[in-house]
Every structure is written in structure tokens, then in C-alpha cells.
Amino acid sequence: MEHLQRSYGTLHAVHDVSLTIPSNTVYGIIGRSGAGKSTLVRLISLLEKPDAGEIYYDEDRVDHLPKDQLIQRRRRIGMIFQNFNLFSSRNAGENIAYPMEISGMKKEEIEKRVQELLKLVELEGRGSAPISTLSGGQKQRVAIARALACNPDILFCDEATSALDPQTTRSILTLIKEIQKKMNLTVVMITHQMEVVRDSCDLVAVLDDGRVVEQGTVADIFANPSSNVTKDFLSHLASNDSEIRGGDYDDIVRWSSEGGRYIFRFRGDLTDTPVLSRLSQEMGVDFNIRAGGVQHVGGEEIGTLICDISGDDNTVESVISALQKQGVVVEEAVK
């Protein structure tokens, strides 16, 4: 994407957005409601044309294709939505078959592909199930299978887990990651949930007011956020969901609603080092820890502590400087 612009009257929904999404990755685009996420995904999935700027798939420009070529290009794109968008008049298998029917595939090939996809999304034997009998998670699995029916190059997930409970969300994200690896897909996750980015994405771009305010690897963004909107997202991450996530993770747990002026972020080996204990002894200061935990992000451990530091301004400044020299990221909490 190069300098994309899209306005609706006086509303600048997407303003000068330039991004490169590598092939065969899970790429997150996160922002608050109204940040421009849905407009951006409609542009890059070729459902709308930008007012200005260019979109390339590999080396081919695609934002100005004539109608026939645009239809062919769209058939190589998969899309899943928050509300599933399934046909209630069709059963699970018939929903999966629909895009293959309109693309002109033979009936025998469609039936074979439907069975393959039901197995892929772990709904083997449920092809004849009416949509009304399926749970939310099962409906989303049908929607994923339908999106994959024509072997797309790119899978767009527009708030695909927002309507699901946390445990089902986890299972759907795991499924999408497994499918991405099996099919060498490029997956673009559009979301307002930092948990989704943490648990599924390799790279992320943060949108605010139609602009990209931050981008990079998920581990880098979690360990050293630079924009206020990212810091705010991180401060509101759901806590205490380690049981939901399989028991292998600890999240940020807050045991005091008071205080917490500073946020310390530790990365990698620093999460196992008694940094604060040493500084407390060496500099004669106290740390009042209000919240803390370790999260597994992009294959790395990112530790977070929210705390207060005792002492006058000069002492606190010296402590922060000492922490930063050891590789700890220090920031003031977003109020």
C-alpha cells in the first residue's frame, strides 16, 4: 500500500497509509472504533477503490483493474467477518460450496473440496447440519472453510472473533494459525483486541484517526510501545485469562487499584533477573508494585510491572536511568 487516501465527505477515514505486508505471515491491523480499520480492509481487499494511492499484490498493481480482471483477482481473496455472514437457508456444506458454485467448478470437485475443508476446520461429518444448530464457534469455522474454498492467496479476518467468548476466540485463533502454516497463506487480522494481536500475529500496524501511528513485530510493540494509543491498548489487556488460554501463560494481574505511576517492560532474559531487588539495595529505594505478569508474545517473554518508586525527583530520575541502562523500558502510565 502506497499513500492510500479514502474520504467520505469531510471524513478522512484513511489518510496517507503506506504499509508492506509480507507474504506467508499473520499481520495485524489494530485500532479503536472509528480509527479507519474497516475502510482500510475494504480498500486492500479490493471491495472499494481508494481516492488516491496505489495497492500492489506482489509486483502487480490491483487498485485500478478493469471489472473482469478485478473479479478474477477477488476470487483469490478469502474474507471472514465478525457476524459470520452465512446463508441460513443452506446447511454447513452448502455454505462452503457456494463460492465454488459461482466460480463454475464441477459438482464432483465441489463435493470433494467441501469434505476436505470440513475436515480442515474440524467439522468432519457436520456438512448437513443446519446453520441454526451450530454454535458461534462452529459457524465461524464454516465461514473460515467457505473463505478457503477457492484456495485464496490472502485471507482477511475482519473482527473475526469479536462475537465469540474468550475460550472460543482462542480456539479460532489457533485454527487460523494452523491453517496459515499448512496453506502458506498471508493472513491479515483486523481487530480492536490486543489479545488477538498478541496470540496470533507476527507483525502489527496500529491505526489512529486514519493514520498508521506505529508498526513492527508484535514483540517489539509489546516491549517498547511508542504511541499513546498502543500504550492505552496494552494497559487494558484482559487479565487473569491464563486458564482460558490453556494454562501455559500468565497475564498481567492487578491487585491494587491505587497508584501505579510507572510501567516497566522487561524482555527475554530480563524477565528472570532480579533487577528491582538489586536496585533497591544499591540505591536505597522502594518499589511499590501494583500489577505485574509475563506474557508470551511472538515467541518471546515480555514482562510488565506497574509500580510506584519512593524518593524525591532526583532519586526517581536516577532509578529510571539505571533501569534503562539495563535494558528495561520505562514509561509513565497513561492516565
Secondary structure as UniProt FT lines:
FT   STRAND          2..8
FT   TURN            9..10
FT   STRAND          11..17
FT   TURN            23..24
FT   STRAND          26..31
FT   TURN            33..34
FT   HELIX           37..44
FT   TURN            45..46
FT   STRAND          52..54
FT   STRAND          56..57
FT   TURN            58..59
FT   STRAND          60..61
FT   TURN            63..64
FT   HELIX           67..74
FT   TURN            75..76
FT   STRAND          77..81
FT   TURN            82..83
FT   TURN            88..89
FT   HELIX           92..102
FT   TURN            103..104
FT   HELIX           107..120
FT   TURN            121..122
FT   TURN            124..125
FT   TURN            127..128
FT   HELIX           131..133
FT   HELIX           136..147
FT   TURN            148..150
FT   STRAND          154..158
FT   TURN            160..163
FT   HELIX           166..183
FT   STRAND          186..191
FT   HELIX           194..200
FT   STRAND          203..208
FT   TURN            209..210
FT   STRAND          211..217
FT   HELIX           218..223
FT   HELIX           228..235
FT   TURN            242..246
FT   STRAND          253..254
FT   STRAND          262..267
FT   HELIX           268..272
FT   HELIX           275..283
FT   STRAND          287..297
FT   TURN            298..299
FT   STRAND          300..309
FT   HELIX           313..325
FT   TURN            326..327
FT   STRAND          329..332
//
